[in-house]
Amino acid sequence: MIVEKVENYLKRIQDKKHLNAFLEVFSEESIQRANQLEKKIHNGESVGKLCGTVVAVKDNIAIKDKKLTCGSKILENFTSLYNATVIEKLLAEDAIIIGKTNLDEFAMGSSNENSAFGIVKNPYDEKRVPGGSSGGSAVAVASEMCDVALGSDTGGSIRQPAAFCGVYGLKPTYGRVSRFGLVAFASSFDCIGLIARDSISLAKTLNVISGYDLKDSTSSNQKVPEYDSIIQNLPKDNITFGVPVEFFNDGLQSDIKNKIFEIIEFLKSNSFQILEISLPHIKYSIADYYLLTTAEASSNLSRYDGVKYGSRIELPQSIKDLYTQTRDEYFGNEVKRRIMLGTFVLSAGYYDAYYLKAQKVRRLIQNDFIDAFNKVDFIISPTTPTTAFKIGEKTDNPLSMYLSDIYTTSANLAGLPAINIPIGFDSNKLPIGMQLMANFFKEDLLLQMSYFIENNFNKNKLGN
């Protein structure tokens, strides 16, 4: 039965190859592993919590002896020497890894148009983007090419493509999941998270990949609940949702706004409390996010110099030419743009004016959330200001593209957990996503509420 499931997924990947969701597919290995697991079951041996779960992995997460391209020409032929901690944990619980998914280069993007290996297409409308940077993972799940997919979320890169593709996407609290083996974009923002077609799949997989890791100094030793066993135990008494006034202003697509207020009415009818709140510094989140993440990216990507590893130009005239021409040849435009901005932010004349001030604003944004969560259990908002936009629509306007993340970056600035829940479709039959945020390490509450909405609102409204 496991073998048959894997074969069906492999066929689906081949049939939907034009969507460009996968950069590499592990056909032989996944079938071989499925056979091994079936033998374990047949022989009565104990099996792991994820036995037979088929997982796709974003190609900025290391798998030993497999390519680790990060969607970039500079790492096109680079092979990982080790497994990321999350990969070790998945394999230990008998998951099957079916392949590596496409992404914006070095996870920098909101549309998956920045991959060196081609654009990923939205399965609901192939002329539209799937969102980014985990667009390949979102498409793989939405198109039923796997059970679950790993992604990374630096400012919305799991939640935004999950919204565009009509699936569930969870960004955990910073530190809940080890980052060891995740190629760094912005180290104080990056989180490994999950995309799935239902809340229970998120809970089961999060159970496995969470927890403290000696190899990651930023990982937390906070106790990990058994998410899947408590997902149905939502405490309905005294649950309060905060609705930030700043998140429902001009620029939000009317279909999305109307659908979220429909959800709010549904929550009221189920005896949940709704409270209007304010996050006064949230208006600075996009500017703050791009100042800080580009600064960290400038530092993290300095290692790609044509010397240590990765691609390099042939016969440079000097060491300066080796550095500059290698980066010019093998980095894409968006990566270059962010490195240049980050280098400027960190430069001696501007460090205090930009980087230091941005760090102070980050703390103010986090404090706004801490104050809010003294009054409410959840913050409800759109995930994106619009549904999926057309391929090429925003490539000439980086600022417009950056505003695609206007509702998601704040969770990363504060280090909070957040989830995208699909709640319907717009007038063009494109998926609409809603975001829930909760207090630090309250993934259990997020998953419980997601499960409640999935089974009480979505099944009635969407006919699932």
C-alpha positions in Angstrom: 0.0 0.0 0.0 2.9 2.4 0.8 4.6 1.5 -2.5 1.4 2.1 -4.4 1.0 5.5 -2.8 4.6 6.5 -3.7 4.1 5.3 -7.2 0.9 7.4 -7.5 2.8 10.4 -6.3 5.6 9.9 -8.7 3.2 9.6 -11.6 1.5 12.8 -10.4 4.9 14.6 -10.3 5.5 13.4 -13.9 2.1 14.4 -15.1 2.4 17.9 -13.5 6.0 18.4 -14.5 5.2 21.6 -16.3 4.3 23.3 -13.0 8.1 23.0 -12.2 7.5 22.3 -8.5 10.4 19.9 -8.2 14.1 20.4 -9.0 15.0 16.8 -8.2 12.9 13.7 -7.7 14.2 10.6 -5.8 12.2 8.0 -7.7 14.2 4.9 -7.1 15.1 5.7 -3.5 11.5 6.5 -2.5 10.2 3.3 -4.0 13.0 1.3 -2.3 12.3 2.9 1.0 8.5 2.2 0.6 9.3 -1.5 0.0 11.5 -1.6 3.1 8.7 0.0 5.2 6.2 -2.5 3.9 8.5 -5.4 4.9 8.9 -3.9 8.4 5.1 -3.8 8.7 4.7 -7.4 7.3 7.3 -8.7 9.7 5.6 -7.1 12.7 8.5 -4.7 13.4 7.8 -1.4 15.1 7.6 1.5 12.8 8.0 5.3 13.2 5.3 7.9 13.8 5.5 9.0 10.1 5.7 5.6 8.6 4.8 6.0 4.9 4.3 9.7 5.0 5.7 11.1 1.8 7.6 14.4 2.2 8.9 16.9 -0.3 11.8 19.2 0.9 12.6 22.7 -0.2 16.0 22.8 -1.8 17.6 25.0 0.8 17.5 22.2 3.3 20.4 19.8 3.3 20.0 16.1 2.4 23.2 14.0 2.4 24.6 13.2 -1.0 21.8 15.2 -2.7 22.1 18.5 -4.5 21.6 21.6 -2.4 21.1 24.4 -5.0 19.0 27.0 -3.2 17.6 27.7 -6.6 20.9 29.4 -7.6 23.4 28.9 -10.4 26.2 29.4 -7.9 25.3 26.1 -6.1 24.0 24.3 -9.2 26.4 21.4 -8.8 26.9 21.5 -5.0 26.1 18.2 -3.1 25.4 18.3 0.6 27.8 16.4 2.9 25.3 15.9 5.7 21.6 15.8 6.6 19.8 18.7 8.2 18.5 17.9 11.7 14.9 17.9 10.4 15.8 15.3 7.8 17.4 13.1 10.4 14.3 13.3 12.5 12.0 12.5 9.5 14.0 9.5 8.5 14.2 8.2 12.0 10.4 8.1 12.1 10.1 6.3 8.7 9.1 9.2 6.5 9.8 8.9 2.8 11.5 11.9 1.1 10.4 12.0 -2.5 12.4 15.0 -3.8 13.6 18.6 -3.6 11.3 21.5 -4.5 11.9 24.7 -6.4 12.3 28.0 -4.7 13.2 31.7 -5.1 17.0 31.9 -5.2 18.3 31.7 -1.6 14.7 32.0 -0.5 14.6 35.6 -1.6 11.2 36.3 -3.2 7.5 36.3 -2.9 6.5 34.7 -6.2 9.0 31.9 -7.1 9.9 33.9 -10.2 13.5 34.3 -9.0 14.7 30.7 -9.3 17.6 30.1 -11.6 15.8 26.9 -12.7 12.6 28.4 -13.9 9.3 29.8 -12.7 6.9 27.7 -10.7 3.3 27.9 -11.8 0.1 28.1 -9.7 -2.0 24.9 -10.1 -5.2 26.9 -9.9 -4.2 29.2 -12.8 -0.9 28.4 -14.6 -0.6 32.0 -15.7 -0.2 33.1 -12.0 2.5 32.7 -9.4 2.3 30.2 -6.6 3.9 32.6 -4.1 7.3 32.4 -2.6 9.8 31.5 -1.6 8.5 28.1 -0.8 6.4 28.0 -4.0 7.6 24.6 -5.1 6.6 23.1 -1.8 3.2 24.7 -1.8 2.5 23.5 -5.4 3.7 20.0 -4.6 1.2 19.7 -1.7 -1.7 21.5 -3.5 -1.2 19.3 -6.6 -1.1 16.1 -4.5 2.5 15.2 -5.3 3.3 14.4 -1.6 1.6 14.3 1.8 3.6 17.1 3.4 6.3 19.5 2.3 9.1 21.3 4.3 9.6 24.9 3.6 11.4 27.8 5.1 9.8 31.0 6.3 11.9 34.2 6.7 9.1 36.8 6.3 6.1 34.7 5.1 7.7 32.3 2.7 5.5 29.4 3.9 2.3 31.2 4.7 2.1 33.3 1.5 2.5 30.5 -1.0 0.2 28.3 1.1 -2.4 31.1 0.8 -1.9 31.4 -3.0 -2.2 27.6 -3.4 -5.1 26.9 -1.0 -3.2 24.8 1.5 -2.2 25.0 5.2 1.2 26.5 6.0 2.7 26.7 9.5 5.7 28.9 10.6 6.7 27.8 14.1 8.0 30.0 16.9 11.7 30.9 16.2 13.7 28.2 17.9 11.0 25.5 18.0 12.5 23.7 15.0 16.3 23.3 14.5 17.8 25.4 11.7 20.9 23.2 11.4 21.2 22.2 7.7 19.0 25.1 6.5 21.1 27.4 4.2 20.9 30.8 5.9 19.2 33.9 4.3 18.6 35.9 7.5 19.6 33.9 10.5 17.6 35.7 13.1 14.4 35.3 11.0 14.7 32.0 9.2 12.4 29.1 10.4 11.8 25.7 9.0 8.1 24.9 8.8 5.5 22.8 7.1 2.9 22.8 4.3 0.1 20.3 4.2 -3.5 19.7 2.9 -4.9 19.4 6.5 -4.2 20.4 10.0 -3.6 16.9 11.4 -0.7 16.3 8.9 0.9 19.5 10.1 0.5 18.4 13.7 1.9 14.9 13.2 5.0 16.2 11.3 5.6 19.2 13.6 5.6 16.7 16.5 8.6 14.9 14.9 10.7 17.8 13.7 10.4 20.1 16.8 12.7 20.1 19.8 16.1 21.2 21.1 19.2 20.5 19.0 22.8 20.8 20.2 23.9 21.7 16.7 21.7 24.8 16.7 22.5 27.4 19.4 19.2 29.2 18.7 17.0 26.2 19.2 14.8 26.1 22.3 14.6 23.4 25.0 10.9 24.4 25.6 8.8 21.2 26.0 7.2 19.9 22.8 3.5 18.9 23.2 2.0 15.9 21.4 0.4 18.1 18.8 -1.5 15.4 17.0 -3.0 13.9 20.2 -4.4 17.2 21.5 -5.4 18.8 18.2 -9.1 18.1 18.9 -9.0 19.4 22.4 -9.6 23.1 21.7 -10.4 25.0 25.0 -13.5 26.9 23.8 -14.0 28.8 27.1 -12.6 32.4 27.2 -10.8 32.3 23.9 -10.4 35.8 22.5 -9.4 36.8 18.9 -7.8 40.2 18.3 -8.5 42.0 15.1 -5.8 44.6 14.4 -7.3 47.8 12.9 -4.1 48.3 11.0 -4.6 45.1 9.0 -7.9 46.0 7.3 -7.1 49.3 5.6 -6.9 50.2 1.9 -5.0 47.8 -0.3 -6.7 44.7 0.9 -8.7 42.9 -1.8 -12.4 43.1 -1.0 -13.0 39.3 -1.5 -10.4 38.6 1.2 -11.7 41.1 3.6 -15.3 39.9 3.2 -14.3 36.3 3.7 -12.3 37.0 6.9 -15.2 39.0 8.3 -17.4 36.0 7.5 -15.0 33.9 9.6 -15.2 36.4 12.4 -19.0 36.1 12.4 -18.6 32.3 12.4 -16.3 32.6 15.4 -18.8 34.9 17.2 -21.6 32.3 16.6 -19.4 29.7 18.3 -19.0 31.8 21.5 -15.5 33.1 20.8 -14.8 36.6 21.8 -13.7 39.2 19.3 -11.7 42.3 20.3 -10.5 45.1 18.2 -6.8 45.8 18.9 -4.1 48.1 17.7 -0.5 47.2 16.8 0.9 50.8 16.6 4.3 50.0 15.2 3.2 47.5 12.6 3.2 50.1 9.9 7.0 50.0 10.0 7.2 46.2 9.6 7.9 46.0 5.9 10.7 48.6 6.0 12.1 47.2 9.2 12.0 43.6 7.8 13.9 44.5 4.6 16.5 46.6 6.3 17.4 43.8 8.8 17.1 40.8 6.5 19.1 42.3 3.7 21.8 43.2 6.3 21.9 39.6 7.4 21.8 38.3 3.8 24.8 40.5 2.9 26.7 38.9 5.7 25.5 35.3 5.1 26.1 35.3 1.4 29.6 36.7 1.6 30.8 33.1 1.8 30.0 32.6 -1.9 33.2 34.0 -3.2 34.3 31.5 -5.8 37.0 30.1 -3.4 35.4 27.8 -0.8 32.7 26.0 -2.8 30.1 26.6 -5.5 30.6 27.7 -9.0 33.3 30.2 -10.1 34.4 31.9 -13.2 37.2 30.6 -15.3 40.7 32.2 -15.4 40.1 35.4 -13.4 42.7 38.1 -13.8 42.9 38.9 -10.0 41.4 37.9 -6.7 39.1 40.9 -7.0 37.9 39.7 -10.4 37.3 36.2 -9.0 35.0 37.6 -6.3 33.1 40.2 -8.3 32.8 38.3 -11.6 31.7 35.1 -9.9 29.0 36.8 -8.0 27.9 38.8 -11.0 27.7 35.7 -13.2 26.1 33.3 -10.7 23.8 35.4 -8.5 20.4 36.5 -9.8 19.1 40.1 -9.8 17.0 39.8 -6.6 19.9 38.4 -4.6 22.2 41.1 -5.9 19.7 43.8 -5.0 19.4 42.5 -1.4 23.1 42.1 -1.0 23.7 45.6 -2.1 21.0 47.1 0.1 22.3 45.1 3.1 25.9 46.1 2.5 24.7 49.8 2.4 22.7 49.3 5.6 25.8 47.9 7.4 28.3 50.4 6.1 30.1 52.6 8.5 28.3 55.8 7.7 24.8 54.3 7.8 24.9 51.6 10.5 23.5 53.8 13.3 21.0 55.5 11.0 19.5 52.3 9.5 20.6 49.0 11.1 20.7 50.1 14.7 17.4 52.0 14.4 15.8 49.0 12.7 16.8 46.7 15.6 15.1 49.1 18.0 11.9 49.2 15.9 12.0 45.4 15.8 11.8 45.4 19.6 8.9 47.9 19.6 7.0 45.6 17.2 7.7 42.6 19.4 6.5 44.6 22.4 3.2 45.5 20.6 2.6 41.7 20.2 3.5 41.0 23.8 1.0 43.6 24.9 -1.7 42.3 22.6 -1.3 38.7 23.8 -1.9 39.9 27.3 -5.4 40.6 26.1 -6.1 38.0 23.4 -5.2 34.4 22.5 -5.1 34.8 18.7 -4.5 37.6 16.2 -6.5 37.2 13.1 -5.5 38.8 9.8 -5.3 38.3 6.0 -2.3 36.3 4.9 -1.8 38.3 1.7 -3.3 41.6 0.5 -4.4 39.9 -2.8 -4.9 36.5 -4.2 -2.3 35.1 -6.6 -1.1 37.7 -9.1 0.0 37.0 -12.7 3.5 35.9 -13.6 5.5 39.0 -14.5 3.0 41.4 -13.0 5.3 42.7 -10.3 8.8 41.8 -11.5 9.5 45.3 -12.6 8.4 46.8 -9.4 10.3 45.4 -6.4 8.5 47.6 -3.8 5.1 46.3 -5.0 6.4 42.7 -4.8 7.7 43.4 -1.2 4.3 44.5 -0.1 3.0 41.0 -0.8 4.5 40.2 2.6 2.8 43.1 4.4 0.8 40.8 6.8 3.4 38.1 7.3 6.7 39.8 8.1 5.7 40.9 11.6 5.5 37.3 12.9 9.2 36.8 11.9 10.2 40.2 13.3 8.7 39.1 16.7 9.6 35.4 16.5 5.9 34.3 16.8 4.2 31.2 15.4 1.7 31.8 12.6 -0.4 29.7 10.3 -2.2 30.1 7.0 -5.7 28.5 6.8 -7.4 28.3 3.5 -10.9 29.7 3.9 -12.4 30.0 0.4 -12.0 31.5 -3.1 -12.3 34.9 -4.7 -14.4 35.8 -7.7 -11.7 34.4 -10.0 -11.8 31.0 -8.2 -8.4 31.6 -6.7 -7.7 30.5 -3.1 -8.0 32.9 -0.2 -5.9 32.4 2.9 -6.4 33.7 6.5 -3.5 34.1 9.0 -3.7 33.3 12.7 -0.9 34.3 15.0 -0.5 33.1 18.6 1.9 33.7 21.5 5.4 32.2 21.7 5.4 28.4 21.6 1.6 28.2 21.3 1.6 26.1 18.1 -0.7 23.7 19.9 -3.4 26.4 20.1 -2.8 27.4 16.4 -3.2 23.8 15.3 -6.3 23.3 17.5 -8.0 26.3 16.1 -7.0 25.5 12.5 -8.5 22.0 13.0 -11.7 23.5 14.4 -12.1 25.9 11.5 -11.2 23.2 9.0 -13.9 20.9 10.3 -16.6 23.3 11.2 -16.3 26.2 8.8 -14.4 24.9 5.8 -16.3 21.7 5.4 -19.6 23.5 5.5 -18.6 26.3 3.2 -16.1 24.6 0.8 -17.8 21.2 0.7 -14.5 19.5 1.6 
